[in-house]
Amino acid sequence: MTFKYRTLTLGCLAAMGMAGAAHSVELAGGALEVYGNLYPQYQSTSVSGGTTSIASSATSMGKVTYAAQPDKTQISSVGSYVGFKGRKAFGDTQVGFDVQGVVNIQKSAGAFLSEPRDAYVYISNKNLGRFAMGQMDTAYKSYGDRNRMLGVASSNFVSTSGLLSDITWKKASGSGSSSFHTRTENQVSYQTPVYSGVQAAITTTIDQDADQASSKTIGARAIRWSNKEFYASVQQETHNDFRLLSTALTKSKDTANRISFGYKKGPWNLATDFATLEYTQAGLSGSAVKSYKTNTMQVTAEYALNNNVRLAVNTVRGDAGTCSKVDGSACLTTGLGGSAVNFGAMYSFDKNISVFALVGSASANDNAFLASKAIASTNFGGTVKNMAVGIQAKF
């Protein structure tokens, strides 16, 4: 059997639950591993309440009209992915790569592996740390928001990132994302070795289209400490020239600061995050909004009833925040922000195959809206409710 067909066979067996763990094959003296997390689900979504527009005097944040999506029922692949890892050791130094592709089960989505998730190469040394280049999570994302509900939260409606790391208003146009839950390309990262449970990381992106007027980059740094039971981390991420407050060609800087805590012992797995998000833009004039700042938080809890059954709940909220204008006049954020609560249960046949059920509700405050592929979109002040059942196959 040739190498490529052997690798494909292993991947297929694992995906069907016929293989108990990720598999490695030897390639030129190194290892190639096939792995994945598939969790398609049957999902029902309903959107209710709110209005399709708000009075211009209700908030100073330049809101745009946004209509809710209709109710829908679907079978979704959610954030399912398949990945390939390769590595080769040279004494204490290791060189490797990690490439993941998002799995689509809808015919209309086009390619089966539709888009890359992580796609990077790295070189690491046990005494010097790890250096990587490519597309990957920023240090802010990977060091915080650690407890992703039941291992099926990525790109799902039970994810807390939409409110924990993003805002509930959007400009009509702009040059960058408002979210700090970021996996991005053109990135360079460095992660230290672990010393007495402490590890630090720094990541930065390169703008290949930078010019004198704009250099759109993302920089993040984080430090964490952990032992067998406790986890604590501090993270910061900055976005330069994303211009969320105005499309004027002036310099902007958006900053997120977050602290994260975790506890895992016996049947309990607990996590909480507290974040401050701030968006600023210089060089504006008159009554233009020059800054917006908001606080967010989330709490997640999982409890194992026995070796097969786990229960989970999370809740997340973002407040209305505050803003300021160039000329010092009143700046309104009345009715911004929102909240969500989600519940889940999972029955695991073994460490690879499980069935799960999820239910959740997310509500925007009176002058805010929630927009997400995973949870659909609300009117201003609307509510979206989701229910889902699914099957998870890990390998």
C-alpha positions as CSV (number, residue, x, y, z in Angstrom):
1,M,0.0,0.0,0.0
2,T,1.5,3.4,-0.9
3,F,2.0,6.1,1.7
4,K,-0.8,8.3,0.6
5,Y,-3.4,5.5,0.5
6,R,-2.3,4.2,3.9
7,T,-2.7,7.7,5.4
8,L,-6.2,8.1,3.8
9,T,-7.3,4.7,5.1
10,L,-6.2,5.5,8.7
11,G,-8.0,8.8,8.6
12,C,-11.2,7.1,7.3
13,L,-11.1,4.4,9.9
14,A,-10.6,6.9,12.7
15,A,-13.4,9.1,11.5
16,M,-15.8,6.1,11.6
17,G,-14.8,5.3,15.2
18,M,-13.0,2.1,14.1
19,A,-9.7,3.4,15.3
20,G,-9.2,4.4,19.0
21,A,-6.7,7.2,18.7
22,A,-4.8,9.4,16.3
23,H,-2.4,7.5,14.1
24,S,1.1,8.1,13.1
25,V,3.1,6.8,10.1
26,E,6.8,7.2,9.4
27,L,7.9,9.5,6.6
28,A,11.6,10.0,5.9
29,G,12.4,9.3,9.5
30,G,9.7,11.6,10.9
31,A,6.1,11.1,12.0
32,L,2.9,12.1,10.2
33,E,-0.3,12.0,12.4
34,V,-3.9,12.1,11.1
35,Y,-6.4,13.5,13.6
36,G,-9.8,15.3,13.8
37,N,-12.9,16.3,15.6
38,L,-16.2,15.7,13.8
39,Y,-19.4,16.8,15.5
40,P,-22.3,17.3,13.0
41,Q,-25.6,18.3,14.6
42,Y,-29.3,18.6,13.9
43,Q,-30.1,22.2,14.9
44,S,-33.3,24.3,15.3
45,T,-33.0,28.1,15.5
46,S,-35.8,30.6,16.3
47,V,-35.4,34.4,16.4
48,S,-37.9,36.7,18.1
49,G,-38.5,40.2,19.5
50,G,-36.8,43.5,18.9
51,T,-37.1,46.0,16.1
52,T,-35.4,46.4,12.7
53,S,-34.1,49.9,13.4
54,I,-33.4,52.3,16.3
55,A,-33.6,56.0,16.8
56,S,-30.4,57.8,15.9
57,S,-30.4,59.5,19.3
58,A,-30.3,56.2,21.2
59,T,-26.6,55.6,20.8
60,S,-23.6,57.4,19.4
61,M,-22.0,54.3,17.9
62,G,-23.2,54.7,14.3
63,K,-25.5,51.7,14.3
64,V,-26.8,50.4,11.0
65,T,-30.1,48.8,10.2
66,Y,-29.9,45.0,10.7
67,A,-32.8,42.5,10.1
68,A,-33.1,39.2,11.9
69,Q,-32.6,36.0,10.0
70,P,-35.7,33.7,9.6
71,D,-36.2,30.6,11.8
72,K,-34.5,27.6,10.4
73,T,-33.8,23.9,10.9
74,Q,-30.5,22.4,9.5
75,I,-28.0,19.7,9.8
76,S,-24.7,21.5,10.3
77,S,-21.1,20.3,10.4
78,V,-20.5,23.2,12.9
79,G,-16.7,23.5,13.4
80,S,-15.7,19.9,12.4
81,Y,-12.2,19.6,11.1
82,V,-9.6,17.1,10.0
83,G,-5.9,17.7,10.5
84,F,-2.4,16.5,9.7
85,K,0.7,16.9,11.9
86,G,4.2,16.1,10.9
87,R,7.4,16.3,13.0
88,K,11.0,15.2,12.8
89,A,13.5,15.4,15.7
90,F,17.2,16.5,15.5
91,G,18.4,15.8,19.0
92,D,16.7,18.3,21.4
93,T,15.3,20.2,18.4
94,Q,12.1,19.3,16.6
95,V,10.8,20.7,13.2
96,G,7.2,20.1,12.3
97,F,3.9,21.4,10.9
98,D,0.2,21.4,11.6
99,V,-2.5,21.8,8.9
100,Q,-6.2,21.6,9.6
101,G,-9.2,21.8,7.2
102,V,-12.8,22.7,8.1
103,V,-15.1,19.8,7.1
104,N,-18.3,20.8,5.2
105,I,-21.2,18.4,4.8
106,Q,-23.5,20.7,2.8
107,K,-23.2,20.3,-1.0
108,S,-23.7,24.1,-1.4
109,A,-20.6,24.8,0.6
110,G,-18.3,23.6,-2.2
111,A,-15.1,21.8,-1.2
112,F,-15.2,19.0,1.4
113,L,-12.3,20.7,3.3
114,S,-13.5,24.2,2.6
115,E,-11.0,26.4,4.4
116,P,-7.8,26.2,6.6
117,R,-7.9,26.5,10.4
118,D,-4.4,26.1,11.7
119,A,-1.8,26.0,8.9
120,Y,1.8,26.6,10.2
121,V,5.3,25.2,10.5
122,Y,7.4,25.4,13.6
123,I,10.8,24.7,15.1
124,S,11.1,24.0,18.8
125,N,13.8,23.2,21.4
126,K,13.1,22.0,24.9
127,N,15.4,24.7,26.4
128,L,14.7,27.6,24.0
129,G,11.0,27.3,23.2
130,R,9.0,27.2,20.0
131,F,9.0,29.5,17.0
132,A,6.2,29.2,14.4
133,M,5.0,30.9,11.2
134,G,1.7,30.6,9.3
135,Q,-2.0,30.7,10.3
136,M,-2.8,30.0,13.9
137,D,-4.6,31.3,17.0
138,T,-3.1,34.4,18.6
139,A,-1.7,34.1,22.1
140,Y,-4.7,36.0,23.4
141,K,-7.1,33.4,22.0
142,S,-5.2,30.2,22.9
143,Y,-4.3,31.3,26.5
144,G,-7.8,32.3,27.5
145,D,-11.4,31.1,27.3
146,R,-10.1,27.6,28.0
147,N,-13.1,25.5,28.7
148,R,-15.0,25.1,25.4
149,M,-18.2,23.4,26.3
150,L,-18.0,19.6,26.0
151,G,-15.4,19.9,23.2
152,V,-18.1,20.9,20.6
153,A,-18.2,24.7,21.2
154,S,-16.0,25.9,18.3
155,S,-18.1,27.8,15.8
156,N,-21.2,26.6,17.7
157,F,-24.0,28.6,19.3
158,V,-22.8,27.5,22.8
159,S,-19.4,29.3,22.3
160,T,-19.0,32.3,24.6
161,S,-16.6,34.2,22.3
162,G,-19.2,36.2,20.4
163,L,-20.0,38.2,23.6
164,L,-16.8,37.7,25.5
165,S,-14.5,39.0,22.8
166,D,-16.7,41.1,20.5
167,I,-19.0,44.1,20.5
168,T,-22.8,44.3,19.9
169,W,-22.7,47.1,17.4
170,K,-21.1,47.3,14.0
171,K,-20.2,50.1,11.6
172,A,-21.7,50.2,8.1
173,S,-18.2,49.5,6.7
174,G,-14.6,49.2,8.0
175,S,-11.3,47.6,7.4
176,G,-11.1,45.0,10.1
177,S,-12.8,42.6,12.5
178,S,-14.0,43.8,15.9
179,S,-13.5,40.4,17.5
180,F,-10.5,39.5,19.6
181,H,-11.2,35.7,19.3
182,T,-8.7,35.5,16.4
183,R,-7.1,32.9,14.3
184,T,-5.2,34.8,11.6
185,E,-2.8,34.3,8.7
186,N,0.7,36.0,8.2
187,Q,1.5,35.4,11.8
188,V,4.8,34.8,13.7
189,S,4.7,33.3,17.2
190,Y,7.1,32.5,20.0
191,Q,6.3,30.4,23.0
192,T,8.7,29.9,25.9
193,P,9.5,26.6,27.6
194,V,7.6,25.8,30.8
195,Y,9.4,26.9,34.0
196,S,7.8,25.8,37.3
197,G,4.4,25.8,35.6
198,V,4.8,29.2,34.0
199,Q,4.8,29.8,30.2
200,A,4.6,32.9,28.1
201,A,3.8,33.6,24.4
202,I,3.9,36.4,21.9
203,T,2.4,36.6,18.5
204,T,2.4,39.2,15.7
205,T,1.1,39.5,12.2
206,I,2.7,41.1,9.1
207,D,0.7,43.3,6.8
208,Q,1.9,42.4,3.3
209,D,-0.1,45.4,1.9
210,A,1.1,48.0,4.4
211,D,1.7,51.5,3.1
212,Q,2.3,55.0,4.7
213,A,-1.4,55.4,5.4
214,S,-2.1,52.1,7.0
215,S,-0.4,49.1,8.6
216,K,-3.1,46.6,9.6
217,T,-1.5,44.3,12.2
218,I,-2.4,42.2,15.2
219,G,-0.1,41.7,18.2
220,A,-0.8,39.6,21.2
221,R,1.1,38.5,24.3
222,A,0.1,36.3,27.2
223,I,1.5,34.5,30.3
224,R,0.0,31.6,32.2
225,W,0.6,29.4,35.2
226,S,-0.9,26.0,35.8
227,N,-0.6,22.8,37.9
228,K,-2.8,19.7,38.0
229,E,-5.8,21.6,39.4
230,F,-5.5,25.3,38.8
231,Y,-5.0,27.5,35.8
232,A,-4.4,31.3,35.6
233,S,-3.5,33.5,32.7
234,V,-3.3,37.2,31.6
235,Q,-3.6,38.1,28.0
236,Q,-3.5,41.3,25.8
237,E,-4.2,41.8,22.1
238,T,-3.9,44.9,20.0
239,H,-5.4,45.6,16.5
240,N,-3.8,48.4,14.5
241,D,-5.6,50.4,11.8
242,F,-8.8,48.3,11.8
243,R,-10.8,51.5,12.0
244,L,-14.0,50.3,13.7
245,L,-15.1,53.8,14.7
246,S,-14.6,55.6,11.4
247,T,-13.6,54.7,7.8
248,A,-11.4,57.8,7.7
249,L,-7.8,57.0,6.9
250,T,-6.5,57.8,10.3
251,K,-4.6,55.7,12.8
252,S,-6.6,53.4,15.1
253,K,-5.7,51.0,17.9
254,D,-8.1,48.5,19.5
255,T,-7.0,46.7,22.7
256,A,-8.3,43.8,24.7
257,N,-7.1,42.8,28.2
258,R,-8.3,39.6,29.8
259,I,-7.6,37.5,32.9
260,S,-8.6,33.8,32.9
261,F,-8.9,31.3,35.7
262,G,-9.6,27.5,35.7
263,Y,-10.1,24.7,38.2
264,K,-10.2,21.0,37.3
265,K,-10.4,18.2,39.9
266,G,-12.5,15.1,40.1
267,P,-15.8,15.5,38.3
268,W,-15.5,19.3,38.1
269,N,-14.1,21.5,35.3
270,L,-14.6,25.2,36.0
271,A,-13.4,28.3,34.1
272,T,-14.1,32.1,34.1
273,D,-12.8,35.0,32.1
274,F,-13.0,38.8,32.6
275,A,-12.1,41.1,29.7
276,T,-12.0,44.8,28.8
277,L,-12.3,45.7,25.1
278,E,-11.4,49.2,24.0
279,Y,-11.6,50.7,20.5
280,T,-9.8,54.1,19.7
281,Q,-9.1,56.2,16.7
282,A,-7.0,59.3,16.4
283,G,-7.1,62.2,13.9
284,L,-10.9,62.6,13.9
285,S,-12.6,65.9,14.3
286,G,-15.9,67.6,15.5
287,S,-18.4,65.3,17.2
288,A,-16.9,62.1,16.0
289,V,-16.6,59.2,18.4
290,K,-13.0,58.7,19.3
291,S,-13.2,55.8,21.8
292,Y,-15.5,53.0,23.0
293,K,-14.8,50.7,26.0
294,T,-16.8,47.8,27.4
295,N,-16.4,45.0,29.9
296,T,-17.3,41.3,29.3
297,M,-17.2,38.1,31.3
298,Q,-18.1,34.4,31.1
299,V,-18.4,31.4,33.4
300,T,-18.3,27.8,32.3
301,A,-18.9,24.7,34.4
302,E,-18.8,21.0,33.5
303,Y,-19.6,18.1,35.9
304,A,-19.0,14.4,35.2
305,L,-21.8,12.3,36.6
306,N,-19.9,9.2,35.9
307,N,-17.4,7.8,33.3
308,N,-20.0,8.2,30.5
309,V,-22.1,11.3,31.3
310,R,-21.1,14.9,31.5
311,L,-23.3,18.0,32.1
312,A,-22.3,21.6,31.2
313,V,-23.5,25.2,31.5
314,N,-22.1,28.5,30.6
315,T,-23.2,32.1,30.8
316,V,-21.7,35.2,29.2
317,R,-22.5,38.9,29.1
318,G,-21.2,42.2,27.7
319,D,-22.2,45.5,29.2
320,A,-23.3,48.7,27.4
321,G,-19.9,50.3,27.8
322,T,-18.8,53.9,27.6
323,C,-17.6,56.2,24.7
324,S,-16.1,59.6,24.2
325,K,-16.2,62.2,21.4
326,V,-13.5,64.5,20.1
327,D,-15.3,67.7,21.1
328,G,-16.2,66.4,24.5
329,S,-19.9,66.4,23.9
330,A,-22.2,63.7,25.4
331,C,-21.5,60.2,24.0
332,L,-24.4,57.6,24.4
333,T,-24.1,53.8,24.7
334,T,-27.6,53.3,26.1
335,G,-29.0,49.8,25.3
336,L,-25.8,48.2,24.0
337,G,-24.5,44.8,25.2
338,G,-26.2,41.5,25.6
339,S,-26.1,38.1,27.3
340,A,-26.4,34.4,26.7
341,V,-26.8,31.2,28.6
342,N,-26.3,27.6,27.3
343,F,-26.8,24.1,28.6
344,G,-25.3,20.8,27.4
345,A,-25.2,17.1,28.1
346,M,-23.0,14.4,26.5
347,Y,-22.9,10.6,26.7
348,S,-19.6,9.1,25.7
349,F,-19.4,5.5,24.6
350,D,-15.6,5.7,24.9
351,K,-13.0,8.5,24.6
352,N,-13.6,8.9,20.9
353,I,-17.4,8.5,20.2
354,S,-20.1,10.5,21.9
355,V,-23.7,11.8,21.5
356,F,-24.7,15.2,22.8
357,A,-27.6,17.7,23.2
358,L,-27.4,21.5,23.5
359,V,-29.8,24.3,24.2
360,G,-29.1,28.0,24.4
361,S,-30.6,31.5,24.4
362,A,-28.8,34.7,23.5
363,S,-30.4,38.2,23.9
364,A,-29.3,41.6,22.7
365,N,-30.1,44.6,24.8
366,D,-32.5,47.2,23.4
367,N,-30.2,49.0,21.0
368,A,-27.8,46.1,20.3
369,F,-27.9,43.1,18.0
370,L,-26.1,39.8,17.8
371,A,-24.8,38.6,14.5
372,S,-23.1,35.2,14.1
373,K,-23.1,32.4,11.6
374,A,-23.4,30.0,14.6
375,I,-26.4,31.6,16.4
376,A,-28.1,33.5,13.5
377,S,-28.8,37.2,13.8
378,T,-31.3,39.1,15.9
379,N,-33.1,42.4,15.4
380,F,-32.1,45.2,17.7
381,G,-33.1,44.0,21.2
382,G,-34.0,40.6,19.8
383,T,-33.5,37.0,21.1
384,V,-32.2,33.9,19.4
385,K,-32.9,30.4,20.7
386,N,-31.1,27.2,19.6
387,M,-31.5,23.5,20.2
388,A,-29.3,20.8,18.8
389,V,-28.5,17.1,19.0
390,G,-25.4,15.6,17.5
391,I,-22.7,12.9,17.3
392,Q,-19.0,13.5,18.0
393,A,-16.2,11.4,16.6
394,K,-12.7,12.2,17.6
395,F,-9.6,10.6,16.4
